[in-house]
């Protein structure tokens, strides 16, 4: 696809989107799967990590795993400048997490 540069850069019109066939295409539409230049035969394989991330995302979406009231309190504390952070506790938790991640916890 290419965009006609004469209508871009604030000259008033929408850019013209041209498909591989040279015919103008509508915005938000895809060529039919059997169109020339389409990748109907292409296969997509997702890695195991992407599958795990998708499962985690769906479980978090279904679980309501956060306290909305607590989030609002933190937002308000940030807005009014009263949020205090215990740097020592944060550093210790980060180190513990890294040690667990790399399997060095005894």
C-alpha positions as CSV (number, residue, x, y, z in Angstrom):
1,X,0.0,0.0,0.0
2,X,1.1,3.5,-0.6
3,X,-0.1,6.9,0.5
4,X,-0.4,9.7,-2.0
5,X,1.9,12.4,-0.6
6,X,0.0,15.3,-2.3
7,X,-2.9,15.1,0.2
8,X,-0.8,14.6,3.3
9,X,0.8,17.5,5.3
10,X,-2.3,19.6,6.0
11,X,-3.5,20.2,2.4
12,X,-7.1,19.5,3.4
13,X,-7.9,16.0,2.0
14,X,-7.5,12.5,3.3
15,X,-4.6,10.6,1.9
16,X,-5.4,8.2,-0.9
17,X,-4.7,4.6,0.1
18,X,-3.8,2.4,-2.8
19,X,-3.7,-1.4,-2.6
20,X,-1.2,-3.6,-4.5
21,X,-3.6,-3.8,-7.5
22,X,-3.4,0.0,-8.0
23,X,-7.1,0.6,-7.1
24,X,-8.1,2.9,-4.3
25,X,-9.0,1.0,-1.1
26,X,-11.5,2.0,1.6
27,X,-10.0,2.9,5.0
28,X,-10.3,0.0,7.4
29,X,-10.9,-2.6,4.8
30,X,-8.7,-5.6,3.9
31,X,-8.3,-7.1,0.4
32,X,-10.2,-10.4,0.0
33,X,-8.1,-13.5,0.9
34,X,-7.8,-14.6,-2.7
35,X,-6.7,-11.1,-4.0
36,X,-3.3,-10.9,-5.8
37,X,-0.5,-10.2,-3.4
38,X,-2.5,-11.4,-0.4
39,X,-0.9,-13.9,2.1
40,X,-3.8,-16.3,2.3
41,X,-1.4,-19.3,2.5
42,X,0.9,-17.8,5.2
43,X,0.9,-19.5,8.5
44,X,1.5,-17.8,11.8
45,X,2.9,-19.7,14.8
46,X,2.9,-18.2,18.3
47,X,5.6,-19.0,20.7
48,X,5.0,-20.7,24.0
49,X,5.7,-17.4,25.8
50,X,3.0,-15.6,23.8
51,X,0.5,-18.4,24.7
52,X,1.4,-18.1,28.4
53,X,1.0,-14.3,28.2
54,X,-2.4,-14.7,26.6
55,X,-3.5,-17.1,29.4
56,X,-2.2,-14.7,32.1
57,X,-4.0,-11.8,30.5
58,X,-7.3,-13.6,30.4
59,X,-6.9,-14.8,34.0
60,X,-6.1,-11.3,35.2
61,X,-9.0,-9.9,33.3
62,X,-11.4,-12.4,34.9
63,X,-10.0,-12.2,38.4
64,X,-10.2,-8.6,39.4
65,X,-6.8,-8.9,41.0
66,X,-6.4,-5.4,42.2
67,X,-8.0,-3.1,44.7
68,X,-9.5,-0.1,42.9
69,X,-9.8,1.8,46.2
70,X,-6.1,1.4,46.9
71,X,-5.2,2.4,43.4
72,X,-7.4,5.6,43.8
73,X,-5.7,6.4,47.1
74,X,-2.2,6.1,45.5
75,X,-3.3,8.3,42.6
76,X,-4.6,10.9,45.0
77,X,-1.4,10.8,47.1
78,X,0.7,11.3,43.9
79,X,-1.5,14.2,42.8
80,X,-1.2,16.1,46.1
81,X,2.5,15.2,46.7
82,X,2.0,13.2,49.9
83,X,3.1,9.8,48.5
84,X,6.1,8.4,50.4
85,X,8.2,5.5,49.2
86,X,10.4,3.3,51.5
87,X,13.4,2.9,49.2
88,X,14.9,0.3,51.4
89,X,11.8,-2.0,51.3
90,X,11.6,-1.5,47.5
91,X,15.2,-2.4,47.0
92,X,15.0,-5.5,49.2
93,X,11.9,-6.7,47.4
94,X,13.6,-6.2,44.0
95,X,16.7,-8.1,45.1
96,X,14.5,-10.9,46.5
97,X,12.5,-11.1,43.2
98,X,15.7,-11.2,41.1
99,X,17.2,-13.9,43.3
100,X,14.0,-16.0,42.9
101,X,14.0,-15.4,39.2
102,X,17.5,-16.6,38.8
103,X,17.1,-19.5,41.3
104,X,19.7,-18.3,43.8
105,X,17.4,-18.3,46.9
106,X,18.5,-21.0,49.4
